[in-house]
Amino acid sequence: MVEAANVLGVLAAVLLLGSVIAWVKLVRGPLLQRTDGSTGTDSAQGELASELLFWAAGLSTAAVFLAIAGWIFI
């Protein structure tokens, strides 16, 4: 179980890094100009960053439960 927790933890870290990269691209990327003159961000890029963050949190939670279960039952 501990090995599975390690794998899930690494996958969660990779997804978290991907989320940070997507967020930085969102913030530092070109802003979209609307017809009224205001600027906005790309909502698809923001959605990708939030989904990656969501999946990273879920995988890290699963990794924590597996690690605790492995620690208790070994």
Buried (B, 14 or more C-beta within 10 A) or exposed (E): BEEBBBEBBEBBBEBBEBBBEBBEEBEEEEEEEEEEEEEEEBEEBBEBBEEBBEBBBEBBEBBBEBBEBBEEEE
